[in-house]
Amino acid sequence: MVSVGPMEKDYLILRRAWASRPSGEWNNDDYDVLADGEAVGRIFSPNAAPVGSPWMWTLIFLHHEGRTPTHGYAATRDAAMAAFAKSWRRD
């Protein structure tokens, strides 16, 4: 598990998909993002991504309101988590 430190109101944790979603399709580069124990998004390495940005992050649809952007690509998993956290905090 990987976490992003205390934020104004939320503490985000990365949990491997196999630990969060016992059924379904996922690989070793697939993580759920949790806030207060609830899945609020996902960070993963998709089959197709822009060159140099192999990691995708996305907020779960229920958490889109008031947040922009709601998804994106990054060069590293840590950069994807930072972008996710920025959108989550509504920076």
N, C-alpha and C positions, 0 to 999 in steps of 0.2 A: 504494500500500500504506500502511496506517495501522497503527501498533503501540502497544501499551500497555507502558509501561516495565517494567524488571526486577521480577519478583515473587519470592516466596520460592523457587520452583523453576521457574517457567514464564514464558516470554516469549510473549505473544500477538500475532499479526499478522492484520490483515484483508486479504484478497485478493479482488478482484472475482471474482464467480462465473465470468465468461467466461474468466478466466485459469486457474481451477482446474478448471472443468467445461466442456470444449470442446463437449460435446453436452448437450442437455437444454433446459429452459425456464428462463430467468432474465431479469432486466431490469437496468437501470443501478443500481438500489438493492438489489442482491443481493450479499452478501459471504460468503465462507467464513472461519471463524476457524481459524487454524493455531497449533499449539503444537509446537515442535520439528519443523516441517515437515509435521506430520500434521493433517488436517482434524479438528477436535474440536467444531465447531459452525457456526452460521450466524446472520447478522444480515441482515434484509431488510425491505422495506416490503411487507407482504401486501396482497392485494386488499381484505380487510376487517379492520379493527382498531378498538379502542376510540377514541372521539373524544378528540383531544389526545395520543394515543400511537400514531403511525403506524409505529413501528419495532418489529419483533419480534426477539427473540433466542432461540436454543434450543441446547442441547447435543445432540450426536449421541448416540443411544441408548446406545451402548457406554460412554459416559462419565457416565451418570446415577448410578451407584452412589455413595452417600455424599455426593451433592451436592443441595442444595435451595436455591432452586427450580431446576428444570431448563429453564425457559423463562419468558418474560414479555414485556411491552410497555413501550415508553419513548417519551418525547416527541422525542428526538433520537437520531441514530446514536451519538453519543458517550455519551449516557446508557445506551443499549442495551449498548455495549461495557463500560461501567463495571459494569453489573449482571451481564453475562456473566462478567467477570473476578472479581467478588465470589463468584459461585457456583463458578467454576472453582477458586478458592483455598480454597473451603469455609469462607468467613468466616461 
